[in-house]
Amino acid sequence: MAISEIGVSFPDDTFGQESRFGVPFTYLLRDIIQFDSSLQSAMQRISSAHRTCDLILGVGDGKENEFRGVEYSAAVADFFVWDNLRPEATWHPKIRDIVYWGMDWLCPGYSEVLAKQLDLYHGNVTALNTIRDIVSIVQTGDLHVAVYDLSHELLYVANARGDSEQGPVYAYDRTFLQLNLTEVFSELPPSL
């Protein structure tokens, strides 16, 4: 199971009324990662939860090779594949087999650029061209960028420049560190 989410600052009416009463998303996320072993069980947990804030997220199951985008709020949990993707707008074109949002729900500037780059690499999105030609061109990831290559168990991560550092300011312009996740997760805890 894999999940990625971002808060929604610019929702439309489909999100309904926001609420802070219910299960905090981080708790729901923990339960999905800990207890759900399939996309269907994660979707059921999301649907039946007493949800709170407005989010857009993706949830995927590597074993089933299935993925859904989710419009998540106190009022709705709508699941998307490429051909029912919302919002429906000229600046947010449907791209076969790709579910995406550019920084927010209603975010034409980022969505247009992201759609162009995803269309350019359609069928050949790799960690390398994501770093080089997608996040850097879209300019997404000011503070932090994480790109996962789950097929090879690799994580690429970059952070914004610290106060005492040199070089580009934004994470998407900086050097990415490659971590071998097999090695990271096999690291033994320190003994006391």
Beta strands, then each sheet from edge to edge (+ up, - down):
strand 1: 2-7
strand 2: 55-61
strand 3: 66-72
strand 4: 77-80
strand 5: 144-149
strand 6: 154-159
strand 7: 177-180
sheet 1: 1+ 2- 3+ 4-
sheet 2: 5+ 6- 7+
end
